[in-house]
Amino acid sequence: MRKVSRFPRAIRSLSSSNPGGRLLLDEPAPGVVRLTISNPGRRGALDHTILDGFASTMPRLEARCVIITGEEDAFSAGYDLGDIARLDRFAEEAEKLIAHPFAAAIDAVDAYPYPTVAVLNGHAIGGGLELALACDLRIAASTIALAMPPAKLGLVYSHTGIRRFIDAIGVARTRELFLVGRRIDARTARSWGLVNAVAEDGRLGDEALELAVEIAGNAPLAQVGNKRVIRAVQDAGAQLDPDAERELLELRRSCFSSEDFREGMRAFAEKRPPRWRGR
């Protein structure tokens, strides 16, 4: 690939008044927009402001390639549940964050008509990994880890999210990712098809930008058309029976009010092993 000249960073915040997380936007090359998750101190955790930023920003962009990345050495540690585990209205608040703003953000990324690239500069955990998987392509630093921790948190994950993983890496690997809950390294993720490429040490930013510039230079009608065809083929055999979908939605809703989910979140916040009750 040819060497890409970097444009001035010229980042602007899409949520400048928020004291926690922010979504930053810049244009590092012609036709390329970069969205950077910034949540200092929380490892890029996805709070309401960041998620709302994705939902409101993606439909307004016209870039021929969008990069989604994190700040410094963090991509995203997933949902920012913060102190929700200690609230009296735990189930309601947890579902409110996970079920609505997160779904809206993922849908906005997923629906973008031109190619999107997740640049995994740091660990991609839980909802952070699903956000990366909503992008068309993923390129990772060699030092990162990826994981889905619902088994460690007592969380029943959404059927739409799990379907996204099955489409990407198959049923067997999805079971391993969700039912074991261990972290995997970038090379393993590459062998599974969870990421498309692992950058050479110290080359992630350059390789990602070179890829984005190449994508942005491709025929726009072909890019939009091929994305639509790929999605149509994916969706053709993926329609759930309405009764089955209602059952899955109810199963997910019930987990938010379970003792185990509350315990999983408390244990995570307190950095201790959870004490499961199975209810």
NULUMPA-185683 format. One line per 2 residues: for each residue x, y, z of N, C-alpha, C. Coordinates in nm, 3 decimals. Atoms other than C-alpha are relative to their C-alpha. Example, Ala and Ser with C-alpha at 12.3 -4.5 7.8 and 13.67 -1.06 7.14 Angstrom:
0.089/-0.119/0.000/1.230/-0.450/0.780/0.090/0.120/0.000 ~ -0.082/-0.119/-0.006/1.367/-0.106/0.714/-0.077/0.109/0.073
//
This chain:
0.083/-0.121/0.000/0.000/0.000/0.000/0.087/0.126/0.000 ~ -0.077/-0.124/0.002/0.112/0.352/-0.065/-0.011/0.070/0.134
-0.002/-0.075/-0.125/0.203/0.578/0.224/-0.107/0.107/-0.001 ~ 0.107/-0.098/-0.011/-0.084/0.794/0.343/0.047/0.118/0.082
-0.033/-0.121/-0.076/-0.027/1.150/0.451/-0.113/0.028/0.098 ~ 0.104/-0.028/-0.101/-0.209/1.227/0.776/-0.041/0.148/-0.006
0.052/-0.135/-0.009/-0.431/1.534/0.780/0.007/0.046/0.145 ~ 0.008/-0.045/-0.139/-0.437/1.757/1.091/-0.117/-0.066/0.071
0.100/0.079/-0.072/-0.636/1.577/1.361/-0.134/0.074/0.013 ~ 0.121/-0.083/0.000/-0.890/1.860/1.408/-0.122/-0.072/0.058
0.111/0.072/-0.063/-1.105/1.658/1.645/-0.102/0.098/0.057 ~ 0.103/-0.075/-0.072/-1.436/1.798/1.755/-0.083/-0.100/0.079
0.079/0.087/-0.086/-1.639/1.653/2.037/-0.146/0.008/-0.040 ~ 0.142/0.004/0.030/-1.993/1.541/1.963/-0.082/0.007/0.128
0.070/-0.003/-0.128/-2.076/1.562/2.334/0.084/0.077/0.101 ~ -0.099/-0.075/-0.077/-1.858/1.837/2.479/-0.044/0.034/0.142
0.046/-0.040/-0.133/-2.078/1.914/2.780/-0.007/-0.117/0.098 ~ 0.011/0.116/-0.086/-2.073/1.559/2.916/0.124/-0.018/0.087
-0.116/0.015/-0.087/-1.848/1.508/3.222/0.064/-0.138/-0.009 ~ -0.054/0.134/0.010/-1.799/1.137/3.147/0.055/-0.027/-0.138
-0.046/0.038/0.132/-1.769/0.983/2.804/-0.031/0.102/-0.107 ~ 0.023/-0.085/0.117/-1.743/1.166/2.473/0.027/-0.081/-0.125
-0.030/0.055/0.131/-1.751/1.070/2.108/0.064/0.111/-0.081 ~ -0.077/-0.100/0.073/-1.487/1.256/1.908/-0.002/-0.030/-0.149
0.004/0.017/0.146/-1.493/1.314/1.532/0.112/0.079/-0.064 ~ -0.095/-0.072/0.083/-1.217/1.401/1.289/0.001/-0.062/-0.139
-0.007/0.045/0.139/-1.142/1.360/0.917/0.147/-0.014/-0.038 ~ -0.144/0.017/0.020/-0.792/1.210/0.879/0.044/-0.007/-0.145
-0.033/0.008/0.143/-0.809/1.178/0.498/-0.127/0.029/-0.080 ~ 0.119/-0.027/0.081/-1.042/1.270/0.208/-0.094/-0.121/-0.004
0.100/0.106/0.005/-1.362/1.067/0.229/-0.001/-0.091/0.120 ~ -0.010/0.086/-0.119/-1.267/0.919/0.568/-0.034/0.081/0.124
0.033/-0.059/-0.131/-1.428/1.008/0.903/0.038/-0.099/0.108 ~ -0.039/0.085/-0.114/-1.294/0.876/1.233/-0.080/0.042/0.123
0.071/-0.022/-0.126/-1.511/0.842/1.544/0.080/-0.068/0.111 ~ -0.085/0.051/-0.108/-1.311/0.800/1.865/-0.077/-0.001/0.131
0.064/0.017/-0.131/-1.459/0.665/2.188/0.095/0.053/0.107 ~ -0.083/-0.060/-0.105/-1.327/0.876/2.476/-0.076/-0.005/0.132
0.058/0.007/-0.133/-1.412/0.780/2.832/0.112/-0.027/0.100 ~ -0.117/0.016/-0.087/-1.102/0.840/3.047/-0.038/-0.060/0.136
0.023/0.061/-0.130/-1.083/0.627/3.358/-0.094/-0.118/-0.002 ~ 0.093/0.113/0.009/-1.343/0.376/3.236/0.031/-0.091/-0.118
-0.046/0.089/0.106/-1.145/0.205/2.959/-0.092/0.002/-0.121 ~ 0.084/-0.014/0.117/-1.369/0.340/2.685/-0.139/-0.060/0.016
0.133/0.057/-0.023/-1.690/0.213/2.848/-0.106/0.084/-0.070 ~ 0.104/-0.065/0.080/-2.004/0.296/2.651/-0.112/0.050/0.090
0.106/-0.058/-0.080/-2.225/0.534/2.844/-0.109/0.057/-0.091 ~ 0.112/-0.052/0.077/-2.550/0.701/2.736/0.045/0.103/-0.104
-0.041/-0.107/0.089/-2.374/0.999/2.582/0.074/-0.053/-0.122 ~ -0.072/0.058/0.112/-2.137/0.793/2.369/-0.095/-0.076/-0.092
0.094/0.077/0.080/-2.415/0.560/2.256/-0.094/0.091/-0.078 ~ 0.087/-0.096/0.070/-2.646/0.851/2.174/0.077/0.072/-0.110
-0.083/-0.063/0.103/-2.355/1.007/1.984/0.007/-0.084/-0.126 ~ 0.000/0.088/0.117/-2.331/0.704/1.756/-0.135/0.003/-0.070
0.134/0.006/0.059/-2.708/0.690/1.706/-0.035/0.126/-0.077 ~ 0.036/-0.126/0.065/-2.736/1.057/1.613/0.098/0.040/-0.109
-0.102/-0.044/0.095/-2.410/1.096/1.419/0.005/-0.085/-0.126 ~ -0.017/0.088/0.117/-2.395/0.792/1.190/-0.096/0.034/-0.114
0.090/-0.029/0.112/-2.710/0.881/0.990/0.033/0.131/-0.073 ~ -0.030/-0.130/0.061/-2.570/1.231/0.920/0.130/0.000/-0.079
-0.129/0.003/0.068/-2.230/1.123/0.788/-0.015/-0.033/-0.148 ~ -0.002/0.031/0.143/-2.149/1.111/0.417/0.135/-0.055/-0.043
-0.134/0.050/0.031/-1.796/0.970/0.438/-0.010/-0.134/-0.072 ~ -0.002/0.126/0.074/-1.708/0.685/0.204/0.061/-0.114/0.081
-0.046/0.101/-0.096/-1.541/0.505/0.495/0.001/0.064/0.138 ~ 0.000/-0.048/-0.138/-1.592/0.545/0.870/0.085/-0.093/0.085
-0.082/0.073/-0.096/-1.329/0.437/1.123/-0.061/0.021/0.139 ~ 0.041/-0.010/-0.140/-1.443/0.360/1.479/0.114/-0.056/0.084
-0.114/0.042/-0.080/-1.165/0.342/1.736/-0.013/0.055/0.141 ~ -0.001/-0.050/-0.136/-1.077/0.418/2.097/0.115/0.095/0.022
-0.101/-0.100/-0.034/-0.855/0.666/2.274/0.116/-0.066/0.074 ~ -0.122/0.051/-0.063/-0.496/0.591/2.376/0.009/-0.151/-0.011
-0.015/0.145/0.010/-0.470/0.221/2.468/-0.129/-0.075/0.033 ~ 0.129/0.063/-0.029/-0.843/0.150/2.520/-0.093/0.011/-0.119
0.108/-0.007/0.098/-1.104/0.057/2.263/-0.131/0.014/0.077 ~ 0.119/-0.013/-0.084/-1.407/-0.025/2.478/-0.017/-0.122/0.091
0.024/0.105/-0.099/-1.472/-0.224/2.795/-0.147/-0.039/0.005 ~ 0.141/0.039/0.005/-1.842/-0.253/2.702/-0.091/0.101/0.066
0.097/-0.089/-0.064/-2.149/-0.109/2.872/0.060/0.069/0.121 ~ -0.041/-0.071/-0.122/-2.079/0.158/3.132/-0.112/-0.008/0.101
0.106/0.018/-0.099/-2.301/0.021/3.408/0.026/0.079/0.127 ~ -0.032/-0.089/-0.111/-2.119/0.237/3.663/-0.051/-0.052/0.132
0.052/0.037/-0.131/-2.304/0.227/3.993/-0.140/-0.060/-0.007 ~ 0.134/0.054/0.015/-2.623/0.072/3.852/-0.025/-0.118/0.093
0.016/0.120/-0.083/-2.559/-0.250/4.047/-0.042/0.033/0.142 ~ 0.032/-0.037/-0.138/-2.609/-0.056/4.371/-0.133/0.075/0.011
0.124/-0.076/-0.002/-2.934/0.116/4.271/-0.118/-0.087/0.039 ~ 0.122/0.073/-0.033/-3.275/0.016/4.406/-0.073/-0.043/-0.126
0.068/0.030/0.125/-3.413/0.027/4.051/0.097/-0.066/-0.098 ~ -0.107/0.064/0.077/-3.133/-0.200/3.928/-0.049/-0.055/-0.133
0.045/0.068/0.122/-3.329/-0.410/3.676/-0.044/0.100/-0.106 ~ 0.051/-0.100/0.094/-3.502/-0.111/3.520/0.113/0.081/-0.062
-0.109/-0.084/0.050/-3.185/0.098/3.490/0.095/-0.079/-0.090 ~ -0.089/0.083/0.082/-2.973/-0.189/3.354/-0.061/-0.026/-0.136
0.066/0.027/0.128/-3.228/-0.280/3.088/-0.012/0.126/-0.083 ~ 0.014/-0.128/0.071/-3.275/0.087/3.003/0.127/0.033/-0.079
-0.127/-0.027/0.068/-2.905/0.121/2.917/0.027/-0.101/-0.110 ~ -0.043/0.105/0.091/-2.848/-0.213/2.750/-0.098/-0.017/-0.116
0.099/0.033/0.102/-3.174/-0.252/2.562/-0.027/0.115/-0.096 ~ 0.038/-0.107/0.093/-3.230/0.095/2.418/0.115/0.077/-0.061
-0.104/-0.078/0.067/-2.935/0.330/2.366/0.105/-0.086/-0.066 ~ -0.100/0.087/0.062/-2.699/0.041/2.296/-0.054/-0.054/-0.133
0.059/0.053/0.123/-2.935/-0.114/2.040/-0.007/0.107/-0.107 ~ 0.010/-0.109/0.098/-2.987/0.225/1.874/0.137/0.032/-0.060
-0.135/-0.028/0.049/-2.611/0.282/1.849/0.047/-0.109/-0.096 ~ -0.041/0.112/0.085/-2.544/-0.066/1.706/-0.076/0.005/-0.132
0.080/-0.005/0.123/-2.829/-0.029/1.456/0.050/0.111/-0.092 ~ -0.048/-0.112/0.081/-2.692/0.308/1.341/0.131/-0.034/-0.069
-0.127/0.043/0.061/-2.344/0.164/1.282/-0.028/-0.105/-0.107 ~ 0.031/0.109/0.091/-2.488/-0.145/1.116/-0.066/0.050/-0.129
0.076/-0.049/0.115/-2.710/0.060/0.883/0.079/0.096/-0.089 ~ -0.075/-0.097/0.080/-2.436/0.292/0.755/0.023/-0.057/-0.140
-0.001/0.057/0.136/-2.443/0.255/0.373/0.139/-0.029/-0.056 ~ -0.136/0.022/0.049/-2.067/0.278/0.313/0.079/-0.085/0.101
-0.076/0.087/-0.089/-1.797/0.053/0.464/0.045/0.068/0.129 ~ -0.047/-0.044/-0.133/-1.703/0.086/0.831/0.111/-0.092/0.046
-0.116/0.077/-0.046/-1.379/-0.026/0.995/0.019/0.025/0.150 ~ -0.032/-0.011/-0.142/-1.330/-0.096/1.366/0.151/-0.017/0.016
-0.144/0.005/-0.023/-0.972/-0.020/1.467/0.021/-0.024/0.149 ~ -0.006/0.043/-0.140/-0.911/-0.211/1.789/0.138/0.028/0.056
-0.127/-0.044/-0.058/-0.632/-0.018/1.958/0.019/-0.052/0.142 ~ -0.005/0.053/-0.136/-0.714/-0.174/2.296/-0.103/-0.111/0.014
0.091/0.111/-0.023/-0.924/-0.446/2.456/-0.142/0.033/-0.047 ~ 0.139/-0.013/0.043/-1.272/-0.501/2.307/-0.080/-0.105/0.077
0.068/0.090/-0.094/-1.498/-0.649/2.575/-0.151/0.022/-0.007 ~ 0.145/-0.009/-0.010/-1.871/-0.725/2.583/-0.062/0.084/-0.110
0.064/-0.088/0.097/-2.071/-0.450/2.417/0.099/0.070/-0.091 ~ -0.104/-0.058/0.084/-1.745/-0.302/2.291/0.035/-0.091/-0.116
-0.029/0.096/0.106/-1.681/-0.621/2.095/-0.117/-0.008/-0.098 ~ 0.113/0.001/0.093/-2.034/-0.624/1.954/-0.001/0.126/-0.087
-0.011/-0.122/0.080/-1.986/-0.262/1.845/0.101/-0.020/-0.112 ~ -0.099/0.027/0.104/-1.672/-0.370/1.660/-0.055/-0.095/-0.106
0.055/0.098/0.092/-1.860/-0.662/1.507/-0.109/0.059/-0.089 ~ 0.099/-0.068/0.084/-2.128/-0.423/1.377/0.067/0.070/-0.118
-0.073/-0.059/0.112/-1.856/-0.276/1.153/0.027/-0.107/-0.106 ~ -0.025/0.094/0.109/-1.777/-0.433/0.816/0.133/-0.072/0.014
-0.134/0.056/-0.013/-1.409/-0.490/0.892/0.059/0.037/0.134 ~ -0.065/-0.026/-0.128/-1.190/-0.509/1.201/0.149/-0.024/-0.015
-0.146/0.015/-0.003/-0.816/-0.453/1.235/0.045/0.026/0.144 ~ -0.033/-0.004/-0.143/-0.651/-0.510/1.574/0.148/0.015/0.023
-0.138/0.001/-0.049/-0.331/-0.431/1.757/0.032/-0.140/0.051 ~ -0.038/0.137/-0.038/-0.136/-0.747/1.837/-0.008/-0.025/0.150
-0.007/0.013/-0.146/-0.143/-0.678/2.212/-0.136/-0.006/0.068 ~ 0.130/-0.013/-0.065/-0.519/-0.661/2.270/-0.061/-0.136/0.033
0.080/0.118/-0.030/-0.767/-0.909/2.415/-0.145/0.030/-0.036 ~ 0.141/-0.012/0.033/-1.129/-0.973/2.317/-0.076/-0.100/0.086
0.076/0.091/-0.086/-1.403/-1.126/2.530/-0.147/0.038/0.002 ~ 0.141/-0.020/-0.028/-1.775/-1.169/2.588/-0.027/-0.056/0.140
0.009/0.045/-0.138/-1.837/-1.183/2.966/-0.139/-0.029/0.056 ~ 0.132/0.025/-0.060/-2.215/-1.253/3.001/-0.002/-0.116/0.098
-0.001/0.115/-0.092/-2.140/-1.591/3.163/0.056/0.037/0.136 ~ -0.060/-0.043/-0.126/-1.939/-1.407/3.429/-0.087/0.104/0.072
0.082/-0.108/-0.055/-2.211/-1.144/3.484/-0.144/-0.043/0.028 ~ 0.138/0.044/-0.017/-2.530/-1.352/3.488/-0.094/0.063/-0.101
0.079/-0.070/0.102/-2.651/-1.179/3.170/-0.039/-0.093/-0.113 ~ 0.044/0.065/0.124/-2.862/-1.338/2.897/0.014/0.102/-0.112
-0.028/-0.097/0.106/-2.735/-1.168/2.583/-0.114/0.001/-0.101 ~ 0.109/-0.014/0.097/-2.969/-1.044/2.310/0.016/-0.100/-0.114
-0.008/0.096/0.111/-3.057/-1.291/2.035/0.053/0.068/-0.126 ~ -0.053/-0.070/0.117/-2.978/-1.023/1.776/0.151/0.012/0.008
-0.144/-0.008/-0.017/-2.631/-0.979/1.923/0.067/-0.134/-0.022 ~ -0.059/0.132/0.017/-2.563/-1.352/1.940/-0.006/-0.043/-0.146
0.007/0.031/0.144/-2.682/-1.391/1.582/0.114/0.067/-0.075 ~ -0.110/-0.071/0.066/-2.423/-1.131/1.481/0.130/-0.079/0.015
-0.121/0.080/-0.021/-2.150/-1.348/1.636/-0.006/-0.131/-0.079 ~ 0.013/0.124/0.076/-2.284/-1.667/1.478/0.027/0.025/-0.148
-0.026/-0.034/0.140/-2.282/-1.497/1.136/0.149/0.019/-0.026 ~ -0.142/-0.032/0.018/-1.920/-1.390/1.191/0.092/-0.118/0.023
-0.098/0.103/-0.038/-1.756/-1.691/1.356/-0.060/-0.140/0.014 ~ 0.062/0.132/-0.007/-2.006/-1.978/1.351/-0.050/-0.035/0.139
0.064/0.040/-0.125/-2.199/-2.160/1.620/0.102/-0.049/0.102 ~ -0.094/0.060/-0.096/-1.907/-2.353/1.776/0.084/0.106/0.071
-0.082/-0.105/-0.061/-1.688/-2.046/1.832/-0.085/0.094/0.084 ~ 0.090/-0.086/-0.079/-1.986/-1.840/1.952/-0.028/-0.066/0.134
0.020/0.071/-0.127/-2.058/-2.108/2.212/0.123/0.013/0.090 ~ -0.123/-0.010/-0.080/-1.696/-2.101/2.324/0.016/0.140/0.058
-0.017/-0.139/-0.044/-1.693/-1.721/2.345/-0.097/0.034/0.113 ~ 0.103/-0.039/-0.096/-2.020/-1.691/2.540/-0.011/-0.093/0.120
0.023/0.095/-0.108/-2.032/-2.009/2.750/0.122/-0.019/0.089 ~ -0.123/0.006/-0.082/-1.669/-2.013/2.866/0.031/0.138/0.058
-0.019/-0.137/-0.048/-1.625/-1.636/2.888/0.145/0.043/0.015 ~ -0.140/-0.038/-0.012/-1.246/-1.635/2.863/0.038/0.105/-0.105
-0.056/-0.092/0.098/-1.047/-1.365/2.690/0.082/-0.077/-0.103 ~ -0.085/0.057/0.103/-0.881/-1.449/2.361/0.091/0.112/-0.053
-0.092/-0.102/0.050/-0.581/-1.273/2.208/-0.028/0.031/-0.147 ~ 0.027/-0.049/0.135/-0.568/-1.093/1.874/0.028/-0.107/-0.105
-0.033/0.104/0.099/-0.402/-1.381/1.688/-0.109/-0.108/-0.003 ~ 0.110/0.097/-0.005/-0.670/-1.624/1.806/-0.124/0.059/-0.066
0.116/-0.066/0.061/-0.940/-1.374/1.709/0.013/0.002/-0.152 ~ -0.024/0.001/0.145/-0.782/-1.354/1.363/-0.027/-0.139/-0.057
0.020/0.137/0.050/-0.786/-1.734/1.324/-0.147/-0.039/0.002 ~ 0.143/0.027/-0.008/-1.153/-1.740/1.426/-0.080/0.078/-0.105
0.073/-0.090/0.088/-1.248/-1.465/1.179/-0.069/0.113/0.074 ~ 0.059/-0.108/-0.078/-1.344/-1.228/1.460/0.061/0.134/-0.037
-0.062/-0.118/0.059/-1.094/-0.975/1.324/0.057/-0.039/-0.136 ~ -0.049/0.026/0.135/-0.977/-0.943/0.963/0.151/0.005/-0.010
-0.145/-0.016/0.008/-0.618/-0.841/1.030/0.054/0.041/0.135 ~ -0.073/-0.043/-0.118/-0.366/-0.796/1.309/0.118/0.083/-0.049
-0.103/-0.092/0.048/-0.138/-0.496/1.258/0.136/-0.034/0.060 ~ -0.136/0.013/-0.053/0.236/-0.509/1.297/0.016/0.095/0.118
-0.022/-0.083/-0.119/0.365/-0.365/1.625/0.027/0.145/-0.039 ~ -0.018/-0.142/0.023/0.335/0.012/1.625/-0.054/0.051/-0.132
0.046/-0.040/0.134/0.168/0.017/1.282/-0.152/0.007/-0.012 ~ 0.146/0.007/0.009/-0.202/-0.001/1.372/-0.060/0.124/-0.065
0.057/-0.123/0.053/-0.283/0.365/1.302/0.026/0.016/-0.149 ~ -0.035/-0.015/0.141/-0.098/0.371/0.970/-0.073/-0.102/-0.086
0.064/0.104/0.080/-0.234/0.039/0.848/-0.151/0.023/-0.011 ~ 0.143/-0.025/0.002/-0.589/0.130/0.945/-0.035/0.115/-0.095
0.028/-0.114/0.086/-0.573/0.466/0.768/0.025/-0.034/-0.147 ~ -0.026/0.044/0.137/-0.418/0.311/0.457/-0.119/-0.081/-0.054
0.115/0.080/0.039/-0.704/0.060/0.448/-0.122/0.088/-0.025 ~ 0.116/-0.088/0.015/-0.967/0.331/0.498/0.010/0.084/-0.127
-0.018/-0.080/0.122/-0.820/0.546/0.219/-0.024/-0.086/-0.125 ~ 0.024/0.091/0.114/-0.819/0.246/-0.017/-0.149/-0.025/-0.018
0.145/0.024/0.006/-1.184/0.172/0.069/-0.073/0.123/-0.053 ~ 0.066/-0.123/0.041/-1.286/0.537/0.028/0.021/0.031/-0.148
-0.029/-0.023/0.141/-1.129/0.537/-0.319/-0.072/-0.095/-0.094 ~ 0.073/0.095/0.084/-1.346/0.249/-0.443/-0.131/0.059/-0.050
0.123/-0.050/0.063/-1.662/0.291/-0.652/-0.114/0.008/0.101 ~ 0.102/-0.014/-0.105/-1.933/0.431/-0.422/-0.127/-0.080/-0.025
0.122/0.076/0.027/-2.230/0.271/-0.598/0.022/-0.149/0.025 ~ -0.031/0.141/-0.024/-2.058/-0.067/-0.585/0.009/-0.028/0.149
-0.012/0.020/-0.145/-1.977/-0.023/-0.215/-0.137/-0.010/0.066 ~ 0.135/-0.001/-0.058/-2.336/0.065/-0.124/-0.078/-0.123/-0.045
0.075/0.112/0.054/-2.482/-0.200/-0.353/0.046/-0.134/0.057 ~ -0.050/0.127/-0.052/-2.255/-0.481/-0.233/-0.033/-0.019/0.147
0.041/0.010/-0.140/-2.326/-0.400/0.131/-0.145/-0.044/0.011 ~ 0.143/0.036/-0.002/-2.699/-0.426/0.057/-0.019/-0.146/-0.037
0.013/0.139/0.043/-2.658/-0.758/-0.125/0.047/-0.095/0.111 ~ -0.051/0.084/-0.109/-2.446/-0.906/0.155/-0.102/-0.010/0.112
0.100/0.000/-0.106/-2.708/-0.803/0.411/-0.124/-0.081/-0.039 ~ 0.119/0.072/0.045/-2.996/-0.940/0.204/0.022/-0.150/0.003
-0.032/0.142/-0.002/-2.823/-1.277/0.167/0.006/-0.051/0.144 ~ -0.007/0.037/-0.142/-2.748/-1.285/0.541/-0.139/-0.015/0.060
0.131/-0.004/-0.063/-3.106/-1.202/0.635/-0.099/-0.100/-0.057 ~ 0.098/0.084/0.068/-3.274/-1.439/0.393/-0.044/-0.120/0.083
0.035/0.117/-0.079/-3.258/-1.738/0.627/0.005/0.025/0.149 ~ -0.023/-0.032/-0.141/-3.240/-1.556/0.958/-0.125/0.050/0.072
0.122/-0.050/-0.063/-3.605/-1.474/1.032/-0.051/-0.097/0.105 ~ 0.052/0.083/-0.109/-3.723/-1.607/1.368/-0.152/-0.009/-0.009
0.143/0.014/-0.020/-4.070/-1.744/1.419/-0.044/0.102/0.106 ~ 0.042/-0.104/-0.097/-4.267/-1.467/1.601/-0.012/-0.052/0.143
0.012/0.055/-0.136/-4.343/-1.697/1.898/0.138/-0.023/0.061 ~ -0.137/0.023/-0.050/-3.974/-1.791/1.927/0.066/0.132/0.037
-0.060/-0.130/-0.029/-3.871/-1.426/1.911/-0.056/0.058/0.130 ~ 0.059/-0.049/-0.124/-4.119/-1.334/2.186/0.059/-0.073/0.120
-0.058/0.078/-0.109/-3.981/-1.617/2.401/0.142/0.047/0.032 ~ -0.138/-0.046/-0.021/-3.622/-1.497/2.350/0.004/0.138/0.064
0.004/-0.134/-0.058/-3.713/-1.138/2.429/-0.039/-0.006/0.148 ~ 0.042/0.014/-0.139/-3.889/-1.245/2.749/0.111/-0.060/0.085
-0.113/0.060/-0.071/-3.592/-1.462/2.849/0.103/0.107/0.034 ~ -0.098/-0.107/-0.023/-3.364/-1.160/2.810/-0.051/0.099/0.102
0.055/-0.096/-0.096/-3.599/-0.928/2.998/0.006/-0.054/0.143 ~ 0.004/0.059/-0.135/-3.623/-1.171/3.289/0.137/0.002/0.067
-0.134/0.003/-0.061/-3.246/-1.175/3.338/0.030/0.131/0.072 ~ -0.030/-0.130/-0.062/-3.245/-0.803/3.425/-0.050/0.007/0.144
0.053/-0.003/-0.136/-3.453/-0.868/3.737/0.048/-0.119/0.083 ~ -0.049/0.118/-0.073/-3.263/-1.183/3.839/0.103/0.040/0.106
-0.101/-0.020/-0.104/-3.055/-1.204/4.155/0.141/-0.021/-0.057 ~ -0.132/0.031/0.054/-2.769/-1.353/3.954/0.059/0.117/-0.080
-0.053/-0.112/0.078/-2.740/-1.055/3.718/0.044/0.113/0.093 ~ -0.039/-0.102/-0.098/-2.738/-0.813/4.011/0.130/-0.040/0.069
-0.120/0.048/-0.067/-2.477/-1.029/4.185/0.121/0.005/-0.094 ~ -0.110/-0.005/0.095/-2.267/-1.054/3.870/0.054/0.140/-0.017
-0.043/-0.138/0.016/-2.259/-0.678/3.831/0.068/0.053/0.127 ~ -0.063/-0.042/-0.125/-2.182/-0.621/4.199/0.140/-0.059/0.014
-0.130/0.067/-0.011/-1.902/-0.876/4.192/0.101/0.062/-0.095 ~ -0.089/-0.065/0.098/-1.758/-0.715/3.881/0.048/0.134/0.054
-0.037/-0.131/-0.052/-1.767/-0.370/4.040/0.092/-0.010/0.121 ~ -0.079/0.018/-0.123/-1.616/-0.501/4.364/0.124/-0.087/-0.023
-0.118/0.081/0.036/-1.354/-0.713/4.181/0.014/-0.124/0.088 ~ 0.000/0.125/-0.078/-1.447/-1.040/4.354/-0.075/-0.107/-0.078
0.074/0.106/0.067/-1.577/-1.380/4.245/-0.150/0.010/0.033 ~ 0.144/-0.005/-0.028/-1.959/-1.385/4.209/-0.048/-0.123/0.076
0.063/0.111/-0.072/-2.178/-1.602/4.433/-0.137/-0.024/-0.065 ~ 0.124/0.023/0.078/-2.443/-1.741/4.197/-0.107/-0.072/0.083
0.112/0.064/-0.068/-2.789/-1.846/4.322/-0.092/-0.073/-0.099 ~ 0.083/0.065/0.099/-2.945/-1.962/3.997/-0.142/0.051/-0.004
0.134/-0.059/0.005/-3.239/-1.726/4.028/0.008/0.150/-0.019
//
